[in-house]
């Protein structure tokens, strides 16, 4: 059993941001399920504790548990809900990392969840049709976060082709348009809150991608906060003594270094151009490996 946990910890540490987010979501689901089982054996209702992590639509309840603005995006209603969201996160997360950094994905996951939460709360408190359900409605799931990642990828490269079962290759722009229209047309359904949250996530993804194209990163403040929080728990390593630097051949080494970096950059640009024109399936294994390594820098 210890070996299994060691393997999981090693995979988590070595995995990219997509793998880590999937691990966090799965772990949250499993821990909540185990808590329900254990407390149930003692005839204790675990729902009150677990419900404290779900996002309420009622503003008064939200004021009593503001942390749910973040915790809800790591909770799921059932195994299938978790499975489909994690599959979407895996697929679109990999595509997202071709064009943006791991920190961008981390920040957009949170930002998409926040936008989804705010639109969900606004809709339930503004539209009279939801007044009867306001007090009892809660929101869970990573859908808004995942949709933010998907829409950002579609905005960055709308011509990118994905293969859909029974349909074939479809450009991302049409896929994204279909998802958004479906959510708009479904806001009157029994899962209205979920569809409003999806639209909030889509808005965050669009805003992020447009901002990056004009030199603005709207996830910067989120990543700064997450880095600060992570710094509180990270182990501080002792400072290494300063090393002496010999500058005899520095001009030549700088030239070699810059030339190597330029060659790597040109190669990544060539692969991205091929990806844009012919799709991911046209890349060789070596090109896929280089593109993946470049996305982690």
N, C-alpha and C positions, 0 to 999 in steps of 0.2 A: 504493500500500500504506500509506503514511504517513497518507493521508486516511482510510482505513478505521479505523486505530487511533485517530486523533483523534476520529472519530465515536463509536467505542466508548467512549472515555474520557469524552466529553461526555455520552453517554447514561447512563453509570454515575453520573457526578456529579449529573446532573439528575434521575435516577430516584429513586423512593421506596425504602424498605427492601426491599420484595419484589423489585423489579428488581435491586437490588444483590446480594441473596442468590442470585438466579438466575444472575447474571453470575459470582459467585464459584464456584458449583457447576459451571457449564459450563466456566469457565476451568481449574478443577482437573482436570476430566475430559480436556480437550483437551491440557493440558500433560503429563499422565501418558501419554496415547496417543502424543504426539510423542516423549517421552523413550524409550518402548519402541521406537519405530521407529528413532530415531537410534542408540541403543545397540545395537540389533539389527544394524545395518549393520556394526558393529565386533565382532560376535559376542560382545557383552556382555549378560548376562541382567539386564534392568532390574527383574525381579520382586522381587529382594531389597530394592531401594530403595523400590519402590512398596508392598510388603508392610509396610514400616516405618511406613506411614501408616494401616494398617488396624487395627481394634481386636481384639486377641486375647482369647479366652475364658480362657486359662490365666493365672493370677495371676502366676506367675514371669515370663512374657513381658511382662505388663502393667507390672510393676515396672521392666523394662528400657526400656520406651518408653511412659511415662505420657501423653505428648502425644497418643497415639492416642484418648484419651477425647474429644478435640475434633476432630482431623483426620478421623476416620472419617466424621463426619456431612457431610463435603464430598466424599466419595469415592463412586464408583458402579461397579457390576459390569459395566455395558454401556450402550450407547446407549438402549435401551428402558427400562432401570432409571432412567436419568437423566431421560428424557423424561416418564415418568409422574409421577415425584416432582416435577419442576418444574411440570407442569401442575397438580398438586394444590396446590403452594405458591402458584402464581399465583391460582387460584380462591379458595382459602380465605384466602390472605393479603389479598386485596382485601376480602373480607367482614369479616375480623378488624379491618381498619383503619377500618371504620364504627363500631366500638364501643370500640376501644382505640388507643393511640398507636403510633407507629413504634418507639419505644424498647421498649415492651412486646413488640412482635413480635420485635425483635432479641434481647431477653433470653430470651423463651420459646423461640425457635428453639434457643438453646444449652441452656437448661434441659431442654427435651424430649429433646434428644440425650443429655444426661448421664443423665437418668432411664432412657432406653432402654438406654444402655450398662450402667448398674448392674444393671438387672433381667436383662439378657442374661448378664452375668458371674455374677450370683448363681445363676441357673437352671442354667447349665452346670457350676457347681462344687458345687451342692447335690443335683441329681437324678442318681442312678446311671445312668440311661439314656443320659446324654451322656458318660460317663466315657471311652469308647473314642474319641470325637471331640474331647475337650477340647483336646488339644495342637495340633490342626491347624485348629481352628475360628476364623474371623475374621468380623468384622461390618463392613459398609460401607453407606452410604446415608443419605439425609436423611429417611427414612420416619418415624422416631420424632419428629423435630423438626416435620415437617409435620403429623403426627397430633395433636401437642400443640396446634398452632394451630387445627386443625379442631375438636377437642373443646372448646377454650376458647370458640370462637365459638358452638358448639351450646349450651353451658351458659349463655352470656350471653343468647342469644335462641333458646330451643328451638323457638319457633313459626315461625321464619324458614323460608321455603319456597325450595327449590332445584328446578330442573327436571332430571330424570334421563332420559337417552335410553331410549326404549321404555317408560318407566314414567310420566313426567309429574311434576307438582309433588309434592314430599315434604318434610315438616317436618324440620328439622335434627335434632331429638331422635331421630327414628326412624332416620335415616341414621347418626347417631353410634352408636346402640345396635346396629345391624346390624354396623358395623365392629368394635366391641369384641367382640361375641359371635363373629364370624367368627374373630378373632385368638385368642380363648380356645379355640375348638374346633379350631384349627389348630396348637396348640403341640406336637402329636405328629407333625407332618408333617416333610418333608425340610428345610424352611426354618424349623425351630422357633425358632432364634435370632432370626430376623427378626421373628417374631410376638411373642416375649417383648419385644423392643425396642419394637414398636408399642404394647404394653400399658403399658410404662414411659412412653412419650411421652404416651399418653392420660391416664395418672394425673397427669402434670405439667400438662397442659392443664386438667384438672378442678380441680386444687388451685389453679392460678393464678386461674382465673375465680371460684372460691368465695372466694379470698382478696381479690380486688379488690372484690367485692361487700360485704365486711365491712371495707374500708379498709386491707388489707394487700397489699403488692406483693412477691411472693416472687422477682421478677426484679431487684429493686433492686440487690442485691449484684453480680449479673452485669454489669449496665449500668455500675455504678461501676467495676468492673475494666476493662471494655472502654473506657470513657471515659479511664481513666488510661493504658491502653496507647496509645490513639489520641493522647493528649496528648504522648506521647514523640516521635511522628513528625510532628505538625502544626507548621507554620511559625508562629513567634511574630511577631505583628504589633506594630510599635512603638506605644506608648501615645499616643493622641491627646490634645492639650491640652484641658483642661476648658473647656467652653463656658459662657458666661454665660447665666443663666436669668432671663427677665423674667416677673414674676408678676402683671402688671397685670390680665390677664383669666384667671388660672389657675382661679378658681372656675367660670367659665363654660365653659372648655375641658374641665375635669374632668367637668363635668356632661354635655357633649356626648359625650365619650369613653365614659363609663359607659353613657349611653343607647344609643349605637351598639353597644357590646359586648352589652348586654342584648337588643337587637333581633336581633343575629346569633345569640345563644344560643337565643332563642325560635324563630327560624326553623329552626335545626338540630334542636331538639326536635320541632318540627312534622313535619319530614321523616322523622326516626327513627320517629315514631309512625305515619306513613303507611307507612313501610317495613315495620314490624312487622305492620300490619294487612293490607296488600295485596301485599307482596313488592317486590323490587327493580325488576321490570319495570313497575310502576305509576308509577315516578318519571319526571318529565320530565328532559330533558337538563340544564336549568338546575339542577334539584334534585340530580341526580347530581353535577354539578360542585361545587355548594356543599358537599355531603356529603364529597366527596373532599378538598376544600380544608380542611374542618374536621378531617378525620382526620390531616392532616399537621402540625397545630399542636402 
